[in-house]
């Protein structure tokens, strides 16, 4: 089994490039985490303020370690998330 996270971030108007830059910084750091199997942001060019992140971790503990990491705290919590209009997360577990 794996722990799957699907996140949707909507940047405040005018903050989309700041949020995009922070996500770009998060990608290599998150992918390097020991429990991270997959970490992929994507966006729709027609909706530049909307960002989606698809993440797969070994288990929930690995996801929690990601959320508590220095880079997530510094980049996501301190820089990007305050610039969001909304943030949604959904959590899943694989079964095969």
N, CA, C and O of each residue as an XYZ file, in Angstrom:
384
protein
N       0.837     -1.190      0.000
C       0.000      0.000      0.000
C       0.877      1.247      0.000
O       2.027      1.230      0.438
N       0.295      2.316     -0.503
C       0.969      3.612     -0.511
C      -0.041      4.662     -0.069
O      -1.250      4.429     -0.084
N       0.464      5.795      0.315
C      -0.362      6.915      0.772
C      -0.326      7.982     -0.316
O       0.747      8.450     -0.697
N      -1.493      8.361     -0.812
C      -1.609      9.280     -1.942
C      -2.227     10.593     -1.480
O      -3.206     10.607     -0.733
N      -1.641     11.692     -1.936
C      -2.157     13.023     -1.620
C      -2.438     13.749     -2.932
O      -1.597     13.799     -3.830
N      -3.628     14.301     -3.015
C      -3.999     15.142     -4.145
C      -4.323     16.520     -3.573
O      -5.274     16.677     -2.808
N      -3.526     17.508     -3.950
C      -3.703     18.860     -3.403
C      -4.025     19.829     -4.533
O      -3.525     19.699     -5.650
N      -4.869     20.798     -4.216
C      -5.210     21.859     -5.154
C      -4.967     23.183     -4.449
O      -5.548     23.460     -3.400
N      -4.108     23.988     -5.035
C      -3.794     25.304     -4.504
C      -4.289     26.351     -5.500
O      -3.988     26.270     -6.690
N      -5.038     27.322     -5.019
C      -5.461     28.445     -5.852
C      -4.813     29.701     -5.307
O      -5.095     30.128     -4.188
N      -3.938     30.289     -6.118
C      -3.211     31.489     -5.691
C      -4.135     32.701     -5.687
O      -5.080     32.786     -6.471
N      -3.845     33.624     -4.799
C      -4.542     34.910     -4.821
C      -4.199     35.608     -6.137
O      -3.128     35.374     -6.699
N      -5.101     36.466     -6.636
C      -4.794     37.181     -7.882
C      -3.459     37.918     -7.780
O      -3.188     38.619     -6.805
N      -2.639     37.742     -8.806
C      -1.329     38.391     -8.848
C      -0.230     37.644     -8.120
O       0.925     38.065     -8.175
N      -0.542     36.554     -7.442
C       0.455     35.794     -6.674
C       0.828     34.472     -7.328
O       1.582     33.686     -6.754
N       0.300     34.218     -8.537
C       0.522     32.915     -9.162
C       1.988     32.633     -9.482
O       2.418     31.486     -9.362
N       2.766     33.628     -9.880
C       4.174     33.376    -10.184
C       4.975     33.090     -8.924
O       5.882     32.258     -8.946
N       4.658     33.760     -7.836
C       5.319     33.480     -6.561
C       5.035     32.039     -6.142
O       5.950     31.313     -5.753
N       3.772     31.624     -6.220
C       3.393     30.267     -5.830
C       4.060     29.248     -6.759
O       4.571     28.228     -6.296
N       4.057     29.519     -8.063
C       4.704     28.620     -9.020
C       6.195     28.468     -8.701
O       6.731     27.361     -8.760
N       6.855     29.559     -8.370
C       8.278     29.511     -8.046
C       8.535     28.674     -6.792
O       9.484     27.891     -6.750
N       7.704     28.838     -5.788
C       7.868     28.044     -4.560
C       7.663     26.557     -4.862
O       8.419     25.714     -4.378
N       6.650     26.238     -5.656
C       6.414     24.838     -6.016
C       7.632     24.280     -6.750
O       8.051     23.153     -6.487
N       8.193     25.051     -7.657
C       9.399     24.600     -8.384
C      10.546     24.286     -7.414
O      11.301     23.336     -7.625
N      10.670     25.076     -6.369
C      11.716     24.834     -5.380
C      11.416     23.586     -4.550
O      12.331     22.861     -4.160
N      10.147     23.340     -4.284
C       9.747     22.183     -3.474
C       9.968     20.852     -4.183
O      10.259     19.845     -3.538
N       9.833     20.842     -5.498
C       9.861     19.581     -6.238
C      11.120     18.756     -5.973
O      10.991     17.625     -5.503
N      12.323     19.250     -6.244
C      13.492     18.375     -6.045
C      13.713     18.004     -4.587
O      14.174     16.902     -4.289
N      13.388     18.910     -3.682
C      13.573     18.622     -2.257
C      12.603     17.546     -1.787
O      12.976     16.655     -1.024
N      11.368     17.631     -2.241
C      10.358     16.643     -1.858
C      10.651     15.291     -2.484
O      10.514     14.259     -1.827
N      11.049     15.286     -3.742
C      11.371     14.025     -4.422
C      12.555     13.315     -3.779
O      12.681     12.095     -3.888
N      13.420     14.067     -3.114
C      14.598     13.474     -2.473
C      14.297     12.875     -1.095
O      15.151     12.204     -0.515
N      13.110     13.108     -0.575
C      12.753     12.561      0.737
C      12.703     11.033      0.663
O      12.242     10.479     -0.335
N      13.174     10.347      1.713
C      13.244      8.887      1.657
C      11.901      8.193      1.424
O      11.871      7.152      0.767
N      10.807      8.721      1.929
C       9.515      8.054      1.783
C       8.680      8.539      0.615
O       7.538      8.111      0.449
N       9.231      9.422     -0.192
C       8.483      9.971     -1.324
C       8.704      9.104     -2.560
O       9.839      8.918     -3.001
N       7.619      8.580     -3.113
C       7.698      7.769     -4.332
C       7.456      8.601     -5.592
O       7.998      8.304     -6.656
N       6.628      9.653     -5.457
C       6.243     10.450     -6.625
C       5.764     11.814     -6.135
O       5.034     11.906     -5.149
N       6.176     12.858     -6.823
C       5.777     14.219     -6.447
C       5.721     15.026     -7.730
O       6.758     15.374     -8.294
N       4.512     15.325     -8.196
C       4.371     15.987     -9.484
C       3.348     17.125     -9.427
O       2.157     16.881     -9.234
N       3.811     18.357     -9.594
C       2.864     19.462     -9.726
C       2.447     19.596    -11.190
O       3.191     19.227    -12.099
N       1.266     20.121    -11.396
C       0.823     20.420    -12.754
C      -0.204     21.530    -12.705
O      -0.801     21.810    -11.666
N      -0.395     22.158    -13.858
C      -1.346     23.272    -13.917
C      -2.002     23.307    -15.285
O      -1.536     22.681    -16.238
N      -3.090     24.053    -15.358
C      -3.823     24.258    -16.601
C      -3.450     25.642    -17.114
O      -3.714     26.632    -16.433
N      -2.845     25.740    -18.289
C      -2.456     27.055    -18.807
C      -3.625     28.042    -18.901
O      -3.420     29.255    -18.869
N      -4.829     27.529    -19.015
C      -5.996     28.407    -19.110
C      -6.418     28.970    -17.752
O      -7.185     29.931    -17.688
N      -5.922     28.376    -16.675
C      -6.270     28.821    -15.315
C      -4.958     28.994    -14.544
O      -4.607     28.130    -13.741
N      -4.234     30.080    -14.768
C      -2.873     30.215    -14.226
C      -2.785     30.302    -12.701
O      -1.699     30.130    -12.147
N      -3.877     30.559    -12.023
C      -3.825     30.643    -10.550
C      -4.048     29.287     -9.888
O      -3.895     29.170     -8.672
N      -4.405     28.260    -10.658
C      -4.747     26.952    -10.106
C      -3.587     25.980    -10.279
O      -3.110     25.759    -11.392
N      -3.141     25.403     -9.170
C      -2.045     24.435     -9.173
C      -2.521     23.143     -8.529
O      -3.256     23.155     -7.541
N      -2.096     22.045     -9.098
C      -2.419     20.734     -8.534
C      -1.110     20.008     -8.232
O      -0.133     20.118     -8.973
N      -1.115     19.278     -7.145
C       0.051     18.477     -6.775
C      -0.430     17.053     -6.520
O      -1.381     16.827     -5.771
N       0.237     16.103     -7.152
C      -0.067     14.696     -6.964
C       1.149     14.066     -6.318
O       2.252     14.114     -6.864
N       0.940     13.470     -5.144
C       2.051     12.978     -4.346
C       1.779     11.547     -3.897
O       0.647     11.202     -3.557
N       2.806     10.725     -3.897
C       2.682      9.359     -3.400
C       3.832      9.110     -2.421
O       5.000      9.360     -2.721
N       3.460      8.612     -1.252
C       4.433      8.322     -0.189
C       4.333      6.853      0.204
O       3.321      6.200     -0.047
N       5.381      6.350      0.815
C       5.376      4.959      1.276
C       4.207      4.689      2.214
O       3.575      3.635      2.147
N       3.929      5.648      3.086
C       2.859      5.500      4.065
C       2.523      6.880      4.642
O       3.141      7.882      4.282
N       1.553      6.914      5.527
C       1.140      8.186      6.116
C       2.267      8.832      6.917
O       2.380     10.057      6.946
N       3.089      8.032      7.560
C       4.213      8.573      8.333
C       5.193      9.317      7.421
O       5.739     10.350      7.809
N       5.414      8.801      6.221
C       6.306      9.486      5.276
C       5.704     10.817      4.842
O       6.427     11.800      4.681
N       4.382     10.858      4.652
C       3.727     12.128      4.316
C       3.864     13.120      5.470
O       4.155     14.296      5.253
N       3.655     12.646      6.681
C       3.793     13.530      7.846
C       5.227     14.047      7.971
O       5.436     15.204      8.335
N       6.204     13.209      7.676
C       7.602     13.663      7.692
C       7.812     14.746      6.641
O       8.532     15.713      6.888
N       7.192     14.597      5.472
C       7.262     15.625      4.433
C       6.690     16.941      4.958
O       7.307     17.995      4.806
N       5.511     16.877      5.573
C       4.853     18.090      6.075
C       5.649     18.759      7.189
O       5.520     19.964      7.406
N       6.463     17.994      7.891
C       7.260     18.537      8.983
C       8.687     18.896      8.557
O       9.469     19.398      9.364
N       9.020     18.639      7.295
C      10.380     18.906      6.824
C      10.687     20.399      6.824
O       9.792     21.239      6.732
N      11.962     20.699      6.930
C      12.396     22.103      6.937
C      11.991     22.805      5.655
O      11.517     23.941      5.693
N      12.170     22.147      4.527
C      11.852     22.806      3.256
C      10.352     23.042      3.092
O       9.949     24.070      2.548
N       9.521     22.111      3.550
C       8.074     22.330      3.460
C       7.650     23.468      4.380
O       6.848     24.319      3.993
N       8.180     23.483      5.580
C       7.852     24.554      6.527
C       8.250     25.919      5.966
O       7.463     26.866      5.987
N       9.462     26.002      5.473
C       9.998     27.275      4.981
C       9.338     27.723      3.678
O       8.943     28.882      3.552
N       9.220     26.834      2.730
C       8.716     27.212      1.412
C       7.188     27.209      1.339
O       6.575     28.209      0.962
N       6.589     26.095      1.696
C       5.131     25.997      1.558
C       4.405     26.798      2.634
O       3.611     27.687      2.328
N       4.682     26.478      3.888
C       3.925     27.118      4.969
C       4.226     28.602      5.131
O       3.314     29.392      5.376
N       5.479     28.986      5.000
C       5.830     30.388      5.221
C       5.678     31.262      3.977
O       5.329     32.437      4.088
N       5.937     30.699      2.788
C       5.937     31.535      1.586
C       4.702     31.348      0.708
O       4.038     32.330      0.375
N       4.382     30.122      0.328
C       3.306     29.908     -0.649
C       1.914     29.948     -0.037
O       1.049     30.676     -0.524
N       1.686     29.191      1.003
C       0.331     29.046      1.538
C      -0.286     30.376      1.967
O      -1.489     30.553      1.778
N       0.467     31.317      2.531
C      -0.147     32.629      2.828
C      -0.601     33.383      1.570
O      -1.389     34.324      1.664
N      -0.107     32.974      0.399
C      -0.473     33.632     -0.860
C      -1.597     32.894     -1.590
O      -1.881     33.184     -2.752
N      -2.231     31.947     -0.911
C      -3.299     31.177     -1.526
C      -4.670     31.715     -1.157
O      -4.910     32.164     -0.036
N      -5.554     31.656     -2.130
C      -6.969     31.961     -1.915
C      -7.658     30.750     -1.297
O      -8.543     30.885     -0.452
N      -7.233     29.558     -1.736
C      -7.778     28.321     -1.164
C      -6.762     27.197     -1.302
O      -5.864     27.227     -2.144
N      -6.944     26.211     -0.442
C      -6.069     25.032     -0.430
C      -6.925     23.837     -0.069
O      -7.572     23.818      0.978
N      -6.927     22.846     -0.934
C      -7.691     21.624     -0.690
C      -6.736     20.439     -0.747
O      -5.817     20.403     -1.566
N      -6.967     19.479      0.131
C      -6.164     18.257      0.110
C      -7.086     17.067      0.280
O      -8.038     17.105      1.059
N      -6.796     16.032     -0.445
C      -7.519     14.767     -0.310
C      -6.477     13.668     -0.130
O      -5.406     13.702     -0.737
N      -6.807     12.702      0.708
C      -5.872     11.647      1.077
C      -6.461     10.295      0.712
O      -7.646     10.041      0.927
N      -5.622      9.433      0.159
C      -6.062      8.118     -0.291
C      -5.023      7.069      0.079
O      -3.877      7.395      0.388
N      -5.431      5.819      0.044
C      -4.506      4.705      0.190
C      -4.701      3.766     -0.990
O      -5.833      3.458     -1.362
N      -3.614      3.317     -1.573
C      -3.730      2.338     -2.644
C      -4.060      0.979     -2.039
O      -3.814      0.745     -0.856
N      -4.615      0.090     -2.846
C      -4.962     -1.230     -2.305
C      -4.426     -2.371     -3.162
O      -4.769     -3.529     -2.920
N      -3.612     -2.077     -4.134
C      -2.968     -3.135     -4.922
C      -1.501     -2.830     -5.079
O      -0.775     -3.597     -5.711
